[in-house]
Each structure stands twice: as structure tokens, then as C-alpha cells.
Amino acid sequence: MKPMDDDIHSRQRTGWKVLASNSAFFSKLGFTYDPPRFDANGELIRFYDTERMLRYHREMFARGVKLHSSLLFSGWIGDGKFDYAETDRVLSAIASLGPGVRYLPRVKFNAPLDWGKNHPEELCVYFDGPRDREGIRNLAGGLRQDILGYDGDGYYAINYRDDRPNRNGLIANQSFSSEVWRRDAVDALIRLIRHVQATPWHDMIIGWHIAYGNCGETALWGGFNQPVMRTGDFGISHRKAFFDWGMKCYGSLKKMRKTWLLPELTRENIEPPPPSLRQGGTRNAEEFFRTSPAAQICIDYDRFLCEKDAESLEILCRAAKTADDRPAGGFYGYYLTLPRAAYAGHCAYDRVLNSPWIDFLCAPAGYYRRGVGEPGGEQVCAQSITRRKLFLDELDLRTHLAQENPRAANWPETRYLLWREFARCLMYDNNFWWMDLGGGWFDSPEIAAEIGKLEKLARRLRKRSVPHFPAQVLILSSDEAFLYHRPSFDLHRDLMQETPAELQLCAVTIDHYRTSDLNSLPLDRYRLVIILNSFEPDSDAAAILTKGVAAETPILWMYASGRVHGDDPSGLPLKAFTPPPEFGIKFGNLPERRFLSEEHEYPMFGIDVSDSEDITVLARYSDGTPAAAECRRNGRLTLRVAVPLLSKFEFREILRRAGIQPYREGFAACYGNDRFHGIFEDGGSSFEFYEKLPGNQSRHLV
């Protein structure tokens, strides 16, 4: 991973080095209402106590954490209005920690509420919202404006009761495709940087964390958990931008009309495809996998949303780096945990990773199966990111001191989580920050002492050479695939979250990359390759795998990966399977697992073994339909599992067939490289951690 060219200013190199080699601490210091709102006295609504937050930062600083982060107010209080009193309050507080403190501010650039009144055509409008300028303006600033991006009883903060419920919105905040918003956000960013440069605190800043959208995480409004009918952007400037994008793609109005099946289409009457066409559960494979001509506009619209989101992040990062010559980046790429990742705008990895203006990406740690005795995980494909950018993992750890659930029950459980997340990040040289989102999550002598111990270990490990990854198992997933199927919460849970988690508990170390990385990955070292969701019609994954993977290495295709390519690359073609109300699957000699069919709001398949001469059935549904099978052709063993989820017991059997020996007989999550090894018990709070030393020696630390 090459940081940058030699002629980049030293501040840029210094910022990169600090971000790459130091973990950080993040608190609620600087948390204000977003977009900014004011109380009855005209004061900006804030959700933190400065002295209390500073106490947490001071404790971490004393334990060796020199890099700190928090929200920093942009100063953008209204359309064309700026005030930096809140900004200076936070800068002064961070500076008070002492000499040597470094600061990575997270700055949000969602447009102030009066901006929407003045620019109604630039707002995001949901499907059932108004389409005309005055209709949108009449809702701007009112209770039918979804200013948070999700339904809730107002802004959530400890000991705060919001007087403004945020439910049933018809419009949201700025559209991500709005050139007016981008222009004004860049202006606000440059004004902020110029202000900070004139203060005594500028030198402690080592980069800019750019934030906007849903929760400040560059996600389109409603992309996380809104009802289906209140997603999409049907605003005025957004519709025109979609038309212009289509013209650029297809080259002529005639071709665009023909492709989108809209013979009367114009720039004035264009509408994005409705939610009923883009979303909703279906067991019709053609509808689900968007293989019909009518679905092309849905594929294009999702691609457009992702490109506009990535473009917005790039524009703001470019402005920051041009004005201040420090690293810039933001949250992006949550396709591993976000079923509507394409609608949210998070499936343009290549655009983001190829950008010279974006230095780092970050994401909260995965919120699924992250408790004690579980494997934890990422929301992004972190290993793919770290090939080209820095990746910073937000360790949103709910210790036993947290008020929020789910949380650790006691100190031993907290200790388990601290070490597991530390090992998970350090395995692939990812950096991270300790996250205190509630206030006081680390506020005890024993937790502080443990953080100090981990920080010393991190500094020692990071000084060693770039780690070698010993993983024998490779998982491949695709962000592009989300364009080619309808969002399904059930399928996403099973295929993208449960499957990696169950495999992780099999006491083996695992690499996880995007299929887009295949051309440049050293594939010959793996002893099992698993393709999760290769649904792209033009994917060449099968051809690359055949060339790069050793002939004796099994390739496992999960669910319908490869089925939309025409000729099934697995050699194990699928056929429709209509499940009865209750059915099961029996894998080898393992006990049968039972399911209810209403749990599967997506197409289900069996495996066609009519050409059964060289096919071995590994699992069957209750009615005898093959659910998993393997075949050996041209000397290569290929497997297909038609269900989107295997349990750890079934994965253990597949690992055995691949000749892979787990680190232990029991089930556990294993994280490590040639620097260390951590083994975290499945279903309990015990764990082991070894530091590896030269000469095949090791030191037992925990």
C-alpha cells in the first residue's frame, strides 16, 4: 500500500503516518443536533458536557492514546450564515489535553433547515412526497421533513427528550446529486478550514473526517431502516440529474427510452423507478435478480445513486485536501451489513478506492453477532480497502458501563470484547478508534489499565514488518452484485452476515476480499474459496479462479452465485425449489435443520443432478431435492450450496473435506497473523492471546 507520491507536502505525509500507526479515542464531545437546531433561547442544541467528556479524553491520553477524535461543528448555522463559537469550544477542549495531542475532527455538512426553504428543488423527496417546488417548500422545516433520515421519536441522546418527533416524513434533507448543496458544502468546509488555520489549534489537526447524510455516514436518507415507500429520491434536481446521467450513459434519448421502456421520456417528466419495482420480497427469480428488460432502469438507478454518493464524498475530500493539505476521508462501503446498500449509495467501491482525493475510509464495526462469545466482524470489505487506502474501524464497544443495550454484563465480558476487537483489527493491520458513544463506557480504572496494556502491545506490533496473513480460507463478496437483485433483509442476513459469522467460528483464519480484487490476488495459497454473492452478469470470477486457484483447492459457490451468467460456472446448475410450509435440510450425517418457508422472502433453489454421473449430493431438502452437491471436472473439485446459509457444523465438514485443520477441535473465532494469534471461545467469555516471536517462539499474554 503506497501512501502517496514523494512531492506531497510533509503535513500530508505526517497525517497519513499518524492515522496509520495510532489508534484513537472518540467521545460525544462536540455532539450537536444535525442538521443544526436551536432552543428557545437561540442556543445551538448540544448533547454533551464539556468537562465530563474531557475527563474521559484525559484518561485515555494518560494511557498512551495520543490521537483523539470527536464531532467538530462546521459553523454552518444557516443558509449563508456561519458561527464558530461551538467549533472553538471543542478545539480548545482537545488542545487542553496537553502537548503531543493529535486530532481527527469529524465534520458534518448536512444543509441547515432554512437552506431547504430557500432551495426546495435541491431537497430529497420520498416517493409519496410532492413533486413541485412550492409543495416541497411548504414542508421544509416542518414535521413532515425527515431531518434525521430515519423514523424515531426525535434525536436520540442520553438524558435528552426531543420536542420534535421525526416520523412519517415526505421529504428529507439535501439531495446527494444537488450541485447547489455540493457548492455550498464546499464553501462551508473551506470557510471552516480558513477559520481553524487562523487559530492556535491548527497544528494538532492531522486530517479531516468528512460526514454527511444519514447519521453522517454518507448514506442516502432512509437507506437504513425507513419503510419502503419513503425511500428513493424524487426531488426536482435529482430527477433531472438522473436524466442527464442516463443520457451520458446511453448517448441518445432514443436509446435511453428504448432501454428503460419509457417511450415518452423527457427531462421534464422523468421519474426514478418506484419502490414497488425496486424493492419488496418476491420468490420470482426473474424479478428478484432483475433479469428482465423492465428491471434495467432499477439497475441503472441504483448505480446512479452510488456514483453520486461517491462523487459527493470525493468533491468534499478534494476541497479539504486542496485547502489544507492533510488527509481526508469518510464513512463508506457498508454492503456487508446493509441490505439496501445500493440504495444507500455504498456500492461504488472502485470509484472511491481509485480516487486520489480520498485517503482513508472508516465504518462502525459490524453490529451483527458482535456480543460476547460471538465472532464480531466488519460492515465493509476491509481487506479490499486496505489494499489502496487506510481503513479505520469504529469500535462501538458497549462495555458493562454502557447504558445502552446490548452490552457486556460484567468486567470479564468487557475484557473479552476489548481483546477480540483489538485482534480483529490488528490481524490485517487496520487501525481503529475506541468509541464512547454514550459517555463513560470506559470510565473505570480496570478498563483504562487494560486499554493502556493494549496500546503498548499495539505500538510494539505495529513496529514490526508488514504482517503475513496465514489464512487458508478465502471469502469473496461483491458490492456490484447489489445492483442486480432486489434488497432482501432475509437473504442479506443469511448470506452476507450469518454465513461469514458461522464460518468464522470454525477456528480457522479467513481472508475476505471483493471479487473485483481477483485479478491481483495471490490465489494459490488458499485451500478453500467461497463465493458469496457473485450475481453480476458480466463477472469473470469463474475464469480467474480457474486460472489462479490450485487444482486441489475446492471452490464453493453459495446460493445462486453465478446463476445469472448463463452457463453456470460451478457445473452444478440450479432449479427452482418451492418449499412447503415447513421443510428441512440434512447435510451428510449431521442432524436435519428445520425451517419455515415464510422466513424466506426470496427465491429458493435446488440443484439439478440430472447429469449425475460425476455429481455427489451432499445435502437434501425434506422432499429429497438436492440442496448441496459437489462435482469434479477437469481435475477440479467444485461445490454448490443452494441454500444461503450453512451452520458452523456444516462448514466444519466442508473444511474437513478440503483438508483444512482448525486451530482447535471446539468452535472459536480465530484472529491472527505472523505477529500474534487470538482464539475467542464460541458462546463464552474465555479467550487466549499469544504474541509470536522470532524462531517459532510465542509469548502467552492472556
Secondary structure in CASP SS format (residue, H / E / C, confidence):
PFRMAT SS
TARGET T0000
AUTHOR 0000-0000-0000
METHOD secondary structure of the structure
MODEL  1
M C 1.00
K C 1.00
P C 1.00
M C 1.00
D C 1.00
D C 1.00
D C 1.00
I C 1.00
H C 1.00
S H 1.00
R H 1.00
Q H 1.00
R H 1.00
T H 1.00
G H 1.00
W H 1.00
K H 1.00
V H 1.00
L H 1.00
A H 1.00
S H 1.00
N C 1.00
S C 1.00
A E 1.00
F E 1.00
F E 1.00
S C 1.00
K C 1.00
L C 1.00
G C 1.00
F C 1.00
T E 1.00
Y C 1.00
D C 1.00
P C 1.00
P C 1.00
R C 1.00
F E 1.00
D C 1.00
A C 1.00
N C 1.00
G C 1.00
E C 1.00
L E 1.00
I C 1.00
R E 1.00
F C 1.00
Y C 1.00
D C 1.00
T H 1.00
E H 1.00
R H 1.00
M H 1.00
L H 1.00
R H 1.00
Y H 1.00
H H 1.00
R H 1.00
E H 1.00
M H 1.00
F H 1.00
A H 1.00
R C 1.00
G C 1.00
V C 1.00
K C 1.00
L E 1.00
H E 1.00
S E 1.00
S E 1.00
L E 1.00
L C 1.00
F C 1.00
S C 1.00
G C 1.00
W E 1.00
I E 1.00
G E 1.00
D C 1.00
G C 1.00
K E 1.00
F E 1.00
D C 1.00
Y C 1.00
A H 1.00
E H 1.00
T H 1.00
D H 1.00
R H 1.00
V H 1.00
L H 1.00
S H 1.00
A H 1.00
I H 1.00
A H 1.00
S C 1.00
L C 1.00
G C 1.00
P C 1.00
G C 1.00
V C 1.00
R E 1.00
Y E 1.00
L E 1.00
P E 1.00
R E 1.00
V E 1.00
K E 1.00
F C 1.00
N C 1.00
A C 1.00
P C 1.00
L H 1.00
D H 1.00
W H 1.00
G H 1.00
K H 1.00
N H 1.00
H C 1.00
P H 1.00
E H 1.00
E H 1.00
L E 1.00
C E 1.00
V E 1.00
Y C 1.00
F C 1.00
D C 1.00
G C 1.00
P C 1.00
R C 1.00
D C 1.00
R H 1.00
E H 1.00
G H 1.00
I H 1.00
R H 1.00
N H 1.00
L H 1.00
A C 1.00
G C 1.00
G C 1.00
L C 1.00
R C 1.00
Q E 1.00
D C 1.00
I C 1.00
L C 1.00
G C 1.00
Y C 1.00
D C 1.00
G E 1.00
D C 1.00
G C 1.00
Y C 1.00
Y C 1.00
A C 1.00
I C 1.00
N C 1.00
Y C 1.00
R C 1.00
D C 1.00
D C 1.00
R C 1.00
P C 1.00
N E 1.00
R C 1.00
N C 1.00
G C 1.00
L C 1.00
I E 1.00
A E 1.00
N E 1.00
Q E 1.00
S C 1.00
F C 1.00
S C 1.00
S C 1.00
E H 1.00
V H 1.00
W H 1.00
R H 1.00
R H 1.00
D H 1.00
A H 1.00
V H 1.00
D H 1.00
A H 1.00
L H 1.00
I H 1.00
R H 1.00
L H 1.00
I H 1.00
R H 1.00
H H 1.00
V H 1.00
Q H 1.00
A C 1.00
T C 1.00
P C 1.00
W C 1.00
H H 1.00
D H 1.00
M H 1.00
I E 1.00
I C 1.00
G C 1.00
W E 1.00
H E 1.00
I E 1.00
A E 1.00
Y C 1.00
G C 1.00
N H 1.00
C H 1.00
G H 1.00
E C 1.00
T C 1.00
A C 1.00
L C 1.00
W C 1.00
G C 1.00
G C 1.00
F C 1.00
N C 1.00
Q C 1.00
P C 1.00
V H 1.00
M H 1.00
R H 1.00
T C 1.00
G C 1.00
D C 1.00
F C 1.00
G C 1.00
I H 1.00
S H 1.00
H H 1.00
R H 1.00
K H 1.00
A H 1.00
F H 1.00
F H 1.00
D H 1.00
W H 1.00
G H 1.00
M H 1.00
K H 1.00
C H 1.00
Y H 1.00
G C 1.00
S C 1.00
L H 1.00
K H 1.00
K H 1.00
M H 1.00
R H 1.00
K H 1.00
T H 1.00
W C 1.00
L C 1.00
L C 1.00
P C 1.00
E C 1.00
L C 1.00
T C 1.00
R C 1.00
E C 1.00
N C 1.00
I C 1.00
E C 1.00
P C 1.00
P C 1.00
P C 1.00
P H 1.00
S H 1.00
L H 1.00
R H 1.00
Q C 1.00
G C 1.00
G C 1.00
T C 1.00
R C 1.00
N C 1.00
A H 1.00
E H 1.00
E H 1.00
F H 1.00
F C 1.00
R C 1.00
T C 1.00
S C 1.00
P H 1.00
A H 1.00
A H 1.00
Q H 1.00
I H 1.00
C H 1.00
I H 1.00
D H 1.00
Y H 1.00
D H 1.00
R H 1.00
F H 1.00
L H 1.00
C H 1.00
E H 1.00
K H 1.00
D H 1.00
A H 1.00
E H 1.00
S H 1.00
L H 1.00
E H 1.00
I H 1.00
L H 1.00
C H 1.00
R H 1.00
A H 1.00
A H 1.00
K H 1.00
T H 1.00
A H 1.00
D H 1.00
D C 1.00
R C 1.00
P C 1.00
A E 1.00
G E 1.00
G E 1.00
F E 1.00
Y C 1.00
G C 1.00
Y C 1.00
Y C 1.00
L C 1.00
T C 1.00
L C 1.00
P C 1.00
R C 1.00
A H 1.00
A H 1.00
Y H 1.00
A H 1.00
G C 1.00
H C 1.00
C C 1.00
A C 1.00
Y H 1.00
D H 1.00
R H 1.00
V H 1.00
L H 1.00
N C 1.00
S C 1.00
P C 1.00
W C 1.00
I C 1.00
D C 1.00
F E 1.00
L E 1.00
C E 1.00
A E 1.00
P E 1.00
A E 1.00
G C 1.00
Y C 1.00
Y C 1.00
R C 1.00
R C 1.00
G C 1.00
V C 1.00
G C 1.00
E C 1.00
P C 1.00
G C 1.00
G C 1.00
E E 1.00
Q C 1.00
V C 1.00
C C 1.00
A H 1.00
Q H 1.00
S H 1.00
I H 1.00
T H 1.00
R C 1.00
R C 1.00
K C 1.00
L E 1.00
F E 1.00
L E 1.00
D E 1.00
E E 1.00
L E 1.00
D C 1.00
L C 1.00
R C 1.00
T C 1.00
H C 1.00
L C 1.00
A C 1.00
Q C 1.00
E C 1.00
N C 1.00
P C 1.00
R C 1.00
A C 1.00
A C 1.00
N C 1.00
W H 1.00
P H 1.00
E H 1.00
T H 1.00
R H 1.00
Y H 1.00
L H 1.00
L H 1.00
W H 1.00
R H 1.00
E H 1.00
F H 1.00
A H 1.00
R H 1.00
C H 1.00
L H 1.00
M H 1.00
Y C 1.00
D C 1.00
N C 1.00
N E 1.00
F E 1.00
W E 1.00
W E 1.00
M E 1.00
D C 1.00
L C 1.00
G C 1.00
G C 1.00
G C 1.00
W C 1.00
F C 1.00
D C 1.00
S C 1.00
P H 1.00
E H 1.00
I H 1.00
A H 1.00
A H 1.00
E H 1.00
I H 1.00
G H 1.00
K H 1.00
L H 1.00
E H 1.00
K H 1.00
L H 1.00
A H 1.00
R H 1.00
R H 1.00
L H 1.00
R H 1.00
K C 1.00
R C 1.00
S C 1.00
V C 1.00
P C 1.00
H C 1.00
F C 1.00
P C 1.00
A C 1.00
Q C 1.00
V E 1.00
L E 1.00
I E 1.00
L E 1.00
S E 1.00
S C 1.00
D C 1.00
E H 1.00
A H 1.00
F H 1.00
L H 1.00
Y H 1.00
H C 1.00
R C 1.00
P C 1.00
S C 1.00
F H 1.00
D H 1.00
L H 1.00
H H 1.00
R H 1.00
D H 1.00
L H 1.00
M H 1.00
Q H 1.00
E H 1.00
T H 1.00
P H 1.00
A H 1.00
E H 1.00
L H 1.00
Q H 1.00
L C 1.00
C E 1.00
A C 1.00
V C 1.00
T C 1.00
I E 1.00
D E 1.00
H E 1.00
Y E 1.00
R E 1.00
T H 1.00
S H 1.00
D H 1.00
L H 1.00
N H 1.00
S H 1.00
L C 1.00
P C 1.00
L C 1.00
D C 1.00
R C 1.00
Y C 1.00
R C 1.00
L E 1.00
V E 1.00
I E 1.00
I E 1.00
L C 1.00
N C 1.00
S C 1.00
F C 1.00
E C 1.00
P C 1.00
D C 1.00
S C 1.00
D C 1.00
A H 1.00
A H 1.00
A H 1.00
I H 1.00
L H 1.00
T H 1.00
K H 1.00
G H 1.00
V C 1.00
A C 1.00
A C 1.00
E C 1.00
T C 1.00
P C 1.00
I E 1.00
L E 1.00
W E 1.00
M E 1.00
Y C 1.00
A C 1.00
S C 1.00
G C 1.00
R H 1.00
V H 1.00
H H 1.00
G C 1.00
D C 1.00
D C 1.00
P C 1.00
S C 1.00
G C 1.00
L C 1.00
P C 1.00
L E 1.00
K E 1.00
A E 1.00
F C 1.00
T C 1.00
P C 1.00
P C 1.00
P C 1.00
E E 1.00
F E 1.00
G E 1.00
I E 1.00
K E 1.00
F E 1.00
G C 1.00
N C 1.00
L C 1.00
P C 1.00
E C 1.00
R E 1.00
R E 1.00
F E 1.00
L E 1.00
S H 1.00
E H 1.00
E H 1.00
H C 1.00
E C 1.00
Y C 1.00
P C 1.00
M C 1.00
F E 1.00
G E 1.00
I E 1.00
D C 1.00
V C 1.00
S C 1.00
D C 1.00
S C 1.00
E C 1.00
D C 1.00
I E 1.00
T E 1.00
V E 1.00
L E 1.00
A E 1.00
R E 1.00
Y E 1.00
S C 1.00
D C 1.00
G C 1.00
T C 1.00
P E 1.00
A E 1.00
A E 1.00
A E 1.00
E E 1.00
C E 1.00
R E 1.00
R E 1.00
N C 1.00
G C 1.00
R E 1.00
L E 1.00
T E 1.00
L E 1.00
R E 1.00
V E 1.00
A C 1.00
V C 1.00
P C 1.00
L C 1.00
L C 1.00
S C 1.00
K H 1.00
F H 1.00
E H 1.00
F H 1.00
R H 1.00
E H 1.00
I H 1.00
L H 1.00
R H 1.00
R H 1.00
A C 1.00
G C 1.00
I C 1.00
Q C 1.00
P C 1.00
Y C 1.00
R C 1.00
E C 1.00
G C 1.00
F C 1.00
A E 1.00
A E 1.00
C E 1.00
Y E 1.00
G E 1.00
N C 1.00
D C 1.00
R C 1.00
F E 1.00
H E 1.00
G E 1.00
I E 1.00
F E 1.00
E E 1.00
D C 1.00
G C 1.00
G C 1.00
S C 1.00
S C 1.00
F E 1.00
E E 1.00
F E 1.00
Y E 1.00
E E 1.00
K E 1.00
L E 1.00
P C 1.00
G C 1.00
N C 1.00
Q E 1.00
S E 1.00
R E 1.00
H E 1.00
L C 1.00
V C 1.00
END
